[in-house]
Amino acid sequence: MAEEQLGLDIPGGGEPKPGASGASRKRGKSGKRGAEMVSAENGSGESAEPRKLQDDEGFDYITGTEVVKLTEAEKVRQRIARSLVHQYGIDPRDMEADFSIPVINEETGRKSRRRASIAIFEHGKPHKLQYVRRIVVTKARPKESRTVSKIRTFAHAKEQVDEVASLMHAAGDECVYGMWTDDKDLYFIRRDTSSPFEEKYLPLLNWPRGDATVFDAQGNASSLAVMRRADESMLRFAFRRCHNYIHGNEGLPKDAAFWQFLYVLFAKLYDERLVREGKRETRFHVDSADLAAAVMGEEGSPAVAARVRELFEEVKEFYAEQELFDEYDRLTLGDGALTFITGELATYSLHDTSLDALGTAYQELVGDNLRGDRGQYFTPLRAVRLAVEILDPKEGETVFDPCCGTGGFLRETLLHVLHKWMPDDEQSLSVQERARLETALRQRLGRYAEERIFGADFDPFLTRAAAFGVMMLTDIAGHTFQMDSLGFPWLGNLPGVRLAEPFRHRIEPGKLDVLLTNPPFGTDIPVTGPVLDLFRKHPSGVEKERSIAYGWSRKPDGTLKRGKPAYSVAPERLFVQKAIEWVRPGGRLCIVLPNGILSNPGPDDEAVRQYVLDECWVMASVELPVEIFVEGAGVNILTTLLFLTKKTDEEKFQERVHGPADYPVFMAVAEKVGVDRRGNPLYVRDARGDLVVDEYEVTDEIVVNNVAIPRTLKRRDLIRDDDLMPLRQRRKRHNRPSVITEYHAFLDRYRDELPWKPGAEA
C-alpha cells in the first residue's frame, strides 16, 4: 500500500510485522479476482503506472492497488471492505481477501481448504492462521424477483451461519467474530466458548470497533460498549433491510411499509435526544436474552416492542403543536418486526453520523418507496445539488420550495449551508473527523432550519416526508405545509394554510430570498377555476401589468397578442409566474422546466419566455440529459434548470427608458451524469478510450486498544464521468470540467458585465 503512514504512538503498535502490508502480499488464485497484481511502488520507490483497466475491473479497496474483476460477488466484498475501515476502524493492512483456511469435516474426517472472503488478523501480526480474529463471508446479491421476498432472520439462516462457523472453528479459539452477507441478508456471529463441552455460534447485533479489547458481549447488546457513527453504505443497507422486512415479512405495501419504518426511526431519534440531554437511559435497545431468543424464532420481544411503541407515542406528543401526526398515525407492526428493526438501528448513533450519509440514506428510501405511486416524480439528487450550488443560499436567507415533494431541495440547502461552515480543508479530514465537526454544528443548523427553511406541497404524505427529512438532519421538524401553492395566501382551505400564517412575513409573495422548485408538468393536469384570477389581478382587484394566464396568438408582424383570459393553463406555466412573484426584487430562483417551454415556437410558450425576460435577469440555463430522470426518478423526460434573478423596479425602469439590456448568460448542456440509462456507472476515459485512473490521499481512523488513530494512505480509483459533480465531492487534483466549475469560471470572466451582481446578496 503506497505511502501508508501510521503514527508511532499507537498503543501496543510499533513497526508493522512482516507480511502485514497489503502491498507486499500476493493472493492465492481465485476465479473471482483479477490474476494480475499491480505493485504500489516500483524499485525506485515511486508509484508505478497501473495497467489499463478493463470495463469490468476496478481497484481493490483492501490493498488500494490490486486490480480485481468486479463480479457481482466482488462488488459486495468491496462494499464491506470499505465499511470495515470507515465504520469499524479496522486497518486494511490487517485484512486479506480469499484467505485459505483448512477445514476438517467432523463427520468424515476429510480435510479441505475453504476461503474466507475477508480474513481479519490481529493488528500488526503476520497474515497466518493463528492470528485470524474475524471472518467475513460475502456472496453475490440475489437477483431481484417480481414477487416480494422475505428477509431471513437468524432463526432461518442455519446454512449461512454454519458456513461462517466452520471457518471460525478452523481458524482457532481466538477467532470470535463472524459476518455473512449477500447485500440483502446480513448476520453478525459471536463464538461462545463459555462451555468446555460445546461451542455455540450466537447472533450479534453488530461488530465492535477496532480490536474490540473492551467489548463485553454479555453486556448491553444495544451499545456494543460505544455506539458507532454509521458508514453511509451500511446505513443505507440497514434502512433498506428494515423497510424490506416490513414489506416482505409483514406484508405491507411499499408506501405503508415506509411510514411504519419512519415511525420506528423517529422513536430512535427521540430516544437518542433524551439520552443525550441526560433525561433518561436508553429504551431503544435489544438485550442479550432477546438475541438468544432470535435463534429460536421470529416472534420477537414483547418488552422491546412495548418500549418502541411507548417512544412513538411520546414522539407524537412532542410534535403535537406542529401537527405532524394525527389519529391515523399508528404503529401497527408486530413484536417480531419491531424487535428486528430495533436490532438493526440500536447500535448506531444517528446524531453523530455524517449528515450527508443520513440525507443520502433517507433520499434513497423515500425515493424508492413514494415516487411514481401517485404520479409524482422527484428531482434527482444530482440536479438538486447543482441547483443549490449555483444559487448558493446563505445563512441569513429564507429558502422556500412551493412544490417540495419529499424535500430534496430543502435537505440539500441545509447540507450546502453546513458545508460552508466546515473548514476549507474538509476533504483532507477523515470521515470520522468530518462527522464530529458536523455533530458540533447540528444545533446551529437546527436554528437555521427553524428560521429560514420552508416547503409546501398539495400532498399531505409528501409534506410530512419532507418535514421528517429536515428533522433527521437537524432535530427540528421542518416547516412544510400542505396547501395549494398557486392559491397561497389568498385562496385555499387545506390545513397548511393556517399553519403557514405565522410565517407569512417570510414566505408570502415578494418576500423570499431564494426559491427552488420542480413543479408538476403536463397538460393532462390543467389548472382551472378562481385561482387563475390571482394570476391576472392583484389582491386589490387591479389588473396586473403582465400575466401568463391568457390565451395567446400572434399579430401579422409575428409579435405576441394577448387574448381573452384563459379557461385552463398547464401548471408549469403558472408556476413560472408564481415563482417569480414569490421572490423579492434581487431574489434568486431555480425552476425545473420541460424543455418545450424554452424551445417550442407556439405563442403560449413564447409568452412564458417573454414574461421571464421582462421580470428577471437570466443567470443560467442548464439542460439535463434524459438519463438523470430515467435513473433517478424512473421517468423519460428532457428538462432544463432555469436560474433567474428578479429585477428591481429601478432596473425595469431603466430598460423601459434605454431598451432591453444585452448581457452574458451562462448556458450549458450536461451530457454525462455518471450513469447510463440502465443505471450502470460511467467513468472518465482518455482520448484512446482507456479508463483514467486517479491517485489521491485519504485519511481514516483505525482503532487499537480502544484508541482512534488517524492515518493517511494513497488510493487509486476511477473518476465518475459526471458533468453535475458537486464541488464538495471533487478531489483537489480533479481537473475535469463540470457545470459548476464552468459556471464559476463564467462568473470570474463576466462579473463586471452582469446586470445582476453575484455575491451581492450575501
N, C-alpha and C positions, 0 to 999 in steps of 0.2 A: 504494500500500500504506500503510495508515494508520499513522502514527507509527512508522515503521520506523527504528530507530536503529542507526547503525554507528559504532564508535569511530574517532576521528581518527588513531589510531596504527596503522592498517592499513598494512603495508609496501607501498609503491607505490600506496597508495589515494588519499585526497584526496576532494574533493567528487564526488558522482555526476555522470556526464556526462549531457547532455540525451538523453532517450529511454530512459534506463536504468531508470526507475521503472515498475514494473508498473502502478501506479495511474493513470499518465497515458497509458498506451498503449491503443490500440484495435486489436483484432484484425480480420483480414480475415474476410469472410463464410465460413461453413462450415456445412454441413448437420449436422455432428456437435456443434456447440457452440451454446449459447444466444445469441440475437441481441442480447440486452439487456445492457449494461454497467452494473453498479451502482457508482457512484462511492464511493471510500473516504472522501472528505470533501466537504462542501458548501462554499459560498462563504465561510462564516464560519469555516472550519477545523474544525468539529465533525463528528463522524461522522454520515453521513446514514442514515436508516432504510432498510434493504433492502426491496425489494418482496417481496410474498408469494411464496413458493416453491411450485411445483407438486410433486406427489408424485415425479416422476421427475427432479427438479433438485437441485443442490447447489452449494456454493461451490468455485470453482477454487482448488487449493492453491497455484498459482504466484502469482496476484495476491492471493489471500486475500479477494477481494471480488466478483469476477465470477461471475455465475450461469451454470452450464453444465448442459446436458441430460445426464443420466447414462445414456448408451447403454452397451452392453457394452464398446465400444472406449474410451469415455471413462473408464470405471472402471479400465481397465488404465493409461491415461495418468495418472490421478490417483495411483494407487499408485506408479508410477515417479517422478512428480514429488516425492512425499513422500520417497521413498528417496534421490533426488538431494540433498535437503537434509540429511536425518538421517545418511545413511551416507557420502555423498561430499563433504559440506561445501561444496556449490555454492550460491551466493547465489541465491534465487529471483528477484531483480531482474535477474539475468543470464540468465534463461530467457524464452523466448516460445513459446507453443503455436501450431501451424498457421502456422509461418513459411514464407512463399512463397519458393521458390528457382527461378531459371531454369535449366532443364536442356536440353542440346543432345544430340539423338540422333546418335551418332557415325556410324551407317550412313546415315541420310537427311539429316542436317544440319538437321533441323527443330528449332525451339526450342519448348519447352512449360514450363509452370510447375507445379511439384510442391510439396507441403507437407511439411515436416518436422513430425512430431508434436510434438517439442520441439526447439528450437534453443538451444544454449548459447553465449553470447558471452564474449569476453574481459572479465574483471572490470572493471566501471565504464564500459565503452565503449558507444557508441550501438548500437542493435539494427539493424545494417546487415550486408550480406552479407560484407564483407571482415573483419568481426570474429567470424564464426562459428567456434567452435573444436571443438564436438562436435555430433553429430546423433543424435537418438533417433527411431526409428520404432516405434510401438506399434499393435497390431491387437487386435480383439476375441478373447477366448478361444474356441477351437473348442468346439462343442457336445459334451457328453460322449457317448461311444458305449458300447454294451454290450460291444463287443469291446475287447480290450486293444490300445492304440495305442502305437507306439514313439516314443521321444524322438529327434528328428532331431539328429544331430551336425553339426558344421561341414562335414564332408565332403558332407553331403546337403542343404545349405542354400544352394545357389548362387543361387536366386531371391531369397531373403531378403537375402543378403549383397550381391548386385548392386543391390538396391533402395536399400540404405543407401549403398553405394559411389558410386552415381550422384549422390546428393545431396552426399556429401562432396567428390567431384571438382568438382562445380559450385560449391561454397562456397569453393574455393580451397585453396592449398597449406597454409595454416595450420590447416585443419580436419583433424585427425589421428585423432580417435576417433569411433567409431560404436557404436550399440546397436540391436538389433532384438529385440522380444519380443511374444508373444501370450498371456502369462501361462501358457504351457505350455513353449514353447521359448524360449531366450534365447541371443543371440550378442553377444559383445563383439568389436569390429573395430578394428584399427590399420592406418593407412595407412603403407606403407613406400615412401619416396621415395629410398632409397639409390642406386637405379639411375637414371641420367639418361634412359634409354630406355623404362622401363616402371614403371608404378605397380602395386603389389601391395597387396591388402587381406587382412591376415593375422588369424588368430584371436588373441584376447587372453583371459587367464583372468578378468580383472576390470578395471574402470576405476581409474586413480589418483584420489586425493582432490584436491579443490580445483582449482587452476590447473595442477597437475602440473609445476611448474617443476623438480623434482628427480627426476622419474621417468625411469628408464633402461629402455626397453622391451627392450633386448638383455641386461639383467642377469637375476638370478634371478626368473623369471616367477612364482614362487610367492609372493613377498613384495610385489611392487609397491613396493619401497623400504621401505614400512611397512605391516604387516598392519593391517587395519581392524577396528574393532568393527562387528558386524553390526546392521543395522536389522532390527527384528522381522519385517516383511513379507518382506524379502529373504531372511532366514534361513529362514523357513517355506517360501518358494519354493524355496530351494536344497535343503532336506531333502526336499521333495515331489518335485523333479526327480530326485534321487538314487534315491529309492525307486521312482519310476515307471520309471526306466531299468532297474533290476534286474528289475522286474515285467514290463515290456514288451519290453525288448531281450534280457534273459537268460532270459525265460520262466518265472520262478519264481512260485509262488503269493504272494499278498499278504503272508501272515504270514511265510513263508520269506524273502521279499524284505526285510521289516522287520528280521529278525535279521541278515541279511547286511549291511545298511546299518549297523546298530548296531555290528557288529564293526569296520567301517572307521571309524566315528565315534569309537570309543574308542581306536583306533590313533592318530587325530588328536589326541585329548585327551592321550593318553600322551606323544606326541611333543612337544606344547606344554609339558607339565610338565618333560620332560628339558631342553628348550631354556631354559625359564625358570630352572631350577636351575643352568644353566651346565654341564651334564654332557655335552652333545653338540650338534652342529649339527643343524638340522632335516633330517629324512629324508622328511617328508610334503610333497613338493613336486613340481611339474612344470616342467621346464626349457624353454628356447626351442626346442630341437630337437624335443622331444615335441609342442609346439604346432604347429610347422611340419608335422610328420607327420600331425597331425589333419586337415589339408586333404585328404590323400590317401585316408584310410580310417578304419575303426573298430577296427583291430587293437590299438591302444593300445601302451603302452611296457612291455616286459618288465622294464626297470630300475625303473620306478615301481611296478609290481605287486609285484616282489620286495621292495622296501623296505616296502611296506604289509603284506605277509604276514609279514615279519620283525617288524615292530612289533606285529602282533596276537599273535604267539607270545610276545612279551615281556609284553604285557598279561595273557595267561593265566597266565604265571608270576608276575607281580607280585601278582595277586589270588588265588593258589592257596590261601592259608590260609582265605580266605572261601568257597572252593568255589563261585565264581560260574560257573566253566566246567568242562566235563568233556571226555571224549574225543570226544564227538559235536559239539562246537563247532569247526567247521572253516570257514575262509574259502574258499569254493568258487568265487568269482567269477573270471571270465576277466580277462586283461590289459586288454581294452578297457573293461570295467566299472570296474575298479579305477582305471584312468587317468582315466576320466570323473569318478568321484566325488572323486578326489583334486583334480582341477582345480576342481570346484565348491566344495570346502571349504578348499583350501590358503590362499587369500588372507585368510581370516577368522581373527582371534584370538578363539577361543571363550572363553578365560579372561577376556578384557577386555570381553566382550559382556554387556549387561544380563541379569541372571539372570531377570527377568520374560520377556524375549524368548526365552531358552533354554528356560524352563519351558513357555511357550506353544507354541513350535515342537515340543517333544517331546510335549506333550499332544496336539496335533493329529495328529502322526504315529502315535503309539501308539493313539489312539482310532479313527482311520480304518482301521487295519490289524489290530487284535486284537479289537475289540469284535464281539460277535454271532456270531463263527465257532464258538464253543464255548458259546453261550448266556449269555455274560457281557454285562452292560450297565453301563457305568461311570458314576459320578456326574458330571453336567455340571459344568463348571468354575465357573459362576456359583453353583451351590448349594454347591460345595466352599468357595468363598471366603466366602460368607455364614456357613457353619458355623464356619469358623476364626475369623472376625472376632467372632462372638458369644461363643465360648468363650475367645478371646483367650489362647492359650498364652504362657507366659513362658519366659525363657531357662533358668531353673533347673528347669523342669517336664518330666517324662517324658511323651511323647506316643506313643500306640500305635493302630494300626488292625488289628484281627484279620481283616478281610476286605479287604486293601489293594488287590487288583486290580493296576492299573498304578501305584499310589502317588500318586494325586491329592491325597489329604488330607496325605500326608507332604510332598510338594513344596510345597504351599500353606502348610503350617505353617512350613517353612523361610523362604519368602518373606515371610510375615507377621512373623516374628521379625526378619528382615533389615530390613524397612521400619520397625520400631520403633527400630532403631539409627540410622536415617537422620535428617538434620536436619529440623526442623519445617517449614522452607520448601522441602521436597523438590520440590513441584510447580512452584516457581518456577525450579528449576535446569534447565539444558539437558539434553537426552537424554544427551549425551556426558559431562557432569559427573556425572550420576547413575550412569552406568556406571563411571566412575572410582572413585566412592565405594564402590560395591558390590564392585568388584575388591579394594579395600583391606580390606573386611570379610569376604572369602571364607574366609580361614583361620579366623577366629573362627567363622564359620557351619559350617565343617567340623568343628570341635571340638564344637559343639552337636549336629550330626548324629551324630557318633561316640558321644556320651554319652547322648543323650536321644531319638532318633528311631528307632522300631521299627515293623515291619509283619509281617503273616503272611497267607498265603493257601494254599488247597489246591492251586492250580495252579502247578507249578514255573516255567512260562514267565512267568506274571504276576509272581511274586515276583522273578524276575530283571529283568523290565522295570521294576519299582518300584525295585530296587536301582540300576539303571543311571540312572534318572531322578534319584535323590538324588546319585549320583556326578557327573552332569553339572553340578549346581549347586554342589557342594562339593569335588570331587576325592576324596571319601570314599565308598566303596561302602556303600550303606545296609544297615542290619541288617534284612533281610526274610527270613523263614523259611518254607519250605514245610512246612506242618503242618495238622492238623485243629484249628482253634482251639477248637472246642467241647470237645475232649478234653484240651487242654493244661492243666496239665503232667502229668496223671496217666495219660492214655491216648494211644496213637499211636506209630507207628514210622517216620514219614516223616523224611527227612534233617534237616529244620529243627528237630525236637525236640532233637536232640543239639547243634546249633549254637546254639540258644537257651538251653541250660542255663547257660552262664556269665553270662547276663543275667537270671536268674530274680529276683534281688534287686530288679530294676527293673520287670519285666513280669509277674510271676505275679499271680494274683487277689489283690486287696486292696492292691496297691502303686501302681497307676497314678495320675498326677495328671490326665491328660486322655486321653479316648478318643473317637475319631471313626470312624464306620464306616457302610457301606452293605451290609448283609448280603444274602445271596441270598434271593429271595422265592419262594413257591409251594408249594402242597400236592402238586404233582407231584414234588417232591424232598424227601420227608419224612425226618426223622432217626429211625433205629431202633437197637436193639441196646444194648450195655452203656453207651454214652455217656450214655443217658438217666438211668442211676442216679446219675451225677455231679450231676445237677440236683435229685435228691431226697435225697441223703445227702452229708454231709461226707466227706472222705477217711478220717476216723477211723471211719466207719460210722454215726455219729449222724445221725438224720433231721433234715433242715433244717426250720426253723420255717415257711418259706414256699417254695413252688416252683410253677412253671408246668407241670411235666411230669406232669400228672394229667388224667384225664377230669373234666369239669366239668358240672354241671347246676344246677337251681335248686330251692330249698326252696319250700314253699307260700307263704311270705311274700315270695318273689322274690329273696331273698339267695342268694349262691353256695353250692353244696355240692360239696366235693371228693370225687371218686370214686376208682376204682382207678388205679394207675399206668398212664399212657398207653403204648400199644404203639408209637405213632409221633406225632411232633409236627412241625409246619411249622417250618423253620429260623429264620424271622424271629422267631417267638415265643421260641425258645430263646436266640437271640442277645440279646434284650432282657434276659433274666435273666443271661446270662453277662457282658454288657457292664456291668451294674450291679455284679455280683460283682467284676469286674475292677478297678474304681477304688477308691481308698482312701476312707474317710469324709471328706466335704468335697470329694472329687474331682468333676470335671465330665465330662459326656459328651454327644455328639450322635449320634443314630442315625437313619438314613433308613428310614422305615416306609411300607408301603402304607396308604392311608387307612382301609382296612377295620378294621385292628387298633384304631384310635382311635375308630371310629364304629359298627361292627357291633354289633347288640344281643345276639348269641349269647353263651352263658356262657364259651366258650373265650377269646374276645377280651376279654370283660369281666374275666376272671381276669388277663389280662396287664395291663390298665389298673389293676386293684386292686393288683397286685404293684408296679407303678411308684409308685403313691401311697403304699404302705406303706414303701417303701425310699428314696424320693427326694423332693426338692423339685422341682417342675416350674418350670424357669426360663422356658421359652418353647416355643411351638408355631407353626411356620410352614408353612402349606400351600402347596405348589408347583403351578402350573398345568401342564397336560399338555404345553404347548408346549416346556417346558425339556427334557423327556426325549425328545420327538419330534425336536427339532432337535439336541440334544447327544448322544443315545445311540441314536436310531432306534427307540425303543420307546414305545408309547402306554400310559402308566400315571400314575395320580394318587398322589402321595406327600406325606409330611409330614416336616419336620425337627423332631425332638423333642429338646429340650435339658433336661438334668437335672443336679441336684447331689445326690450321695449323702448321706443323713442320717447323722449320728453316732449312736452308741449312746445318748448323753445326750438327743439330740433325739427319738429314738424313744421313750425312756422318758418324756419329758415329754408326748408325745402320748398314751401309754397312760394317764397319770395325769389329764391335763386334756382329753383328747379331741383329734380332728384339728384342726390349725391352719387358720385361714382367712387366706389371703394373696393378694395380687395375682399374676396370671400374664400374661405378655405373649403375646398371640395375634394372629397376622397371617395374612392370605390374600394371597399375591402374585398379582396379576392380569396384570402385564406383565413379560416377561423380555427385552425388546429385540428379539425376533423373533416372527414368526408361525409357524404350523405348517409352512410351507414353507421356513422359514429366511430369509425376507425381513425386512430391518430395519424396526423400528418407531421412530418419532420422536415426541417430545412435541408436542402441539397445544394451541392455546388454546381458549377456550370456543366460538369460532366454527368450530373445526376447522382453523384455519390452522397451519402448521408454525411452531414457536417457534424463533427464531434466538438463539444465544448469542454474545456478544462476549467474547473473552478474550485474554490475552497469553501468548506462548510465547517461550522463549529457545532459540536454536540457535547452532551454531558454523559459520562459514564458514572456508575455508582459502585463504589468499592468501600466495604466496611461502613455502608450507610452514609458515605460522603460523596456528594456530587462533584466531579472533577471535569472542568471544560477541557476539550481537546480539539485540535484542528487537523483536518485531513483534506487531501486533494481528491477530487472526483472527476470522472469523465461521464458525459451524458449527451444525449441528443437534444436538439433545440426544437421546440414546437414551432411549426410554421403557422403563426397566428398573427395576423395584422392587427388584432384587437388586444394584444397582450398589454395588461395594465403596467404602469410604471413600477409598482411595488413588487411585481413578480419578475422584473427584468434584472438579470445579474449585471454587475458593473461592467463586465467586458462584453456584454451583449450589444453588438453594434448594428444589428439588423433593424432597418426602419420599421416603424409601426405607425398606426394612425395617430396615436397620442404624441409620439416623438416628432412626427412631421407637423402636427398642429402647433406644438411649441416652437418648432423652427419657423413656421409661418408667422407666429406672433413676434418672434425676435426680428424678423425681416421687415414686417409691415406695420409694426406697432404705431409708428408716427402717422400712418395713413388711415388708420381705422377710425371711423366716426364714434364707435364705442370704445371705451378705454379699458383694456384688460387690467385687472387688479384694482381698478378704481373703487370697486365695491367693498374692498377689504377694510 
